[in-house]
Amino acid sequence: MITNKFELEKCEDKIPYSIIHNPIPLEMGPDLSRAIEYLLWYVPDISSIQSKDNEMVSNYLYDEFTFEEIARYMNIGDKDVLFTENIPKEIEDFYKGSICPHEQKLVITRGQSETKTSSTLRHIRNAIAHGSFTVVENLLIGFDYKVNQSGKEECKAIFKIKPENLLKALENLDTELTTEKLVKRALENCGYKVEHWTVSEDAERDFDLSAQKDGRRYAIEIRKSGSEFNTKDNFLDHLHIEKLVSLFEGLSRVNPILIINEGLLSEFSKDYLLDHSVIIMDPKNIKKLLAGRDILGEIVRDNRIKKVKKNED
């Protein structure tokens, strides 16, 4: 976990540099060129017509998981990352004009409603778009500045990163960094054995994940916004719900789970799912699992108690 144990480099061989490009244009290798292209046009949730929405980047509930995965791809850790409201002048001055060539660093301010990942990508993109970056040996160094109300420039971000690591992180945003991976990690945190669903004798029953714990097995289907949603009210089309329930029905000793933002379900669809013993879990439940609380086990226990009371009545 990134916990803001940031440290400035202890470096005796800092390399002097100028943010002004010389020669012009700046000589860039293929990895840096591709990383810059991604940042300028294709990174999720930025102001580009080529950019796509990605809830793993923008959803605050997934913030820690997503940024930790990005940090892992970039090969940076606690001592390399600082998220702060304001960047102290001494830190800004430390990186201006000369840098240590041995370590990567991210010093980032973020908006109140921004995730760590979206803030990081936005600042790096801003610095590149404004030309406030250069390359020192194998490192991309840059600064994002913003003019405040008094007309003075404030440093909002500093980055010193390896472009090939950044490129790896960016290319995996839409491939490996998925909701399925997040759900798998969350369940495993609470002791579940999680695998891809494989039932060769019944090809039609194809779910996203299978999980097991304490002798119970779960079939897990994950739904995000897409073509199966009613565009008028953004609810998941009820016909799709009925089709999903029909796939769940007939499973032997398997508990069905639908993972979805509950705001995407109508009350009618919620009741229909519950009537057919489908467990509904939303992003808040996943966050609890990530924190080590077995909310799925609690839901199963509570449902069992309700069923016993109903039979007694």
Protein Blocks (a to p, Z undefined) as FASTA:
>chain_A
ZZhiaccdddfkbccddfbdcdddddddfklmmmmmmmmmmgghiacfkbccdfklmmmk
lmmmmmmmmmmmnopafklpccdfbdcfklmmmmgopacfkbccddddddfkbcfklmmm
mmmmmmmmnopacdehjaccdddddddfkopacdfbdcdddfklmmmmmmmmmmmmcfkl
mmmmmmmmnopacdddddfklmklccfbdcdeehiacddddddddfkbcfklopacfklm
mmmmmmmgopahiacdddddfklpcfklmmmmmmnopacddfklmmmmmnopafklmmmm
mmmmmmmmmmmZZ
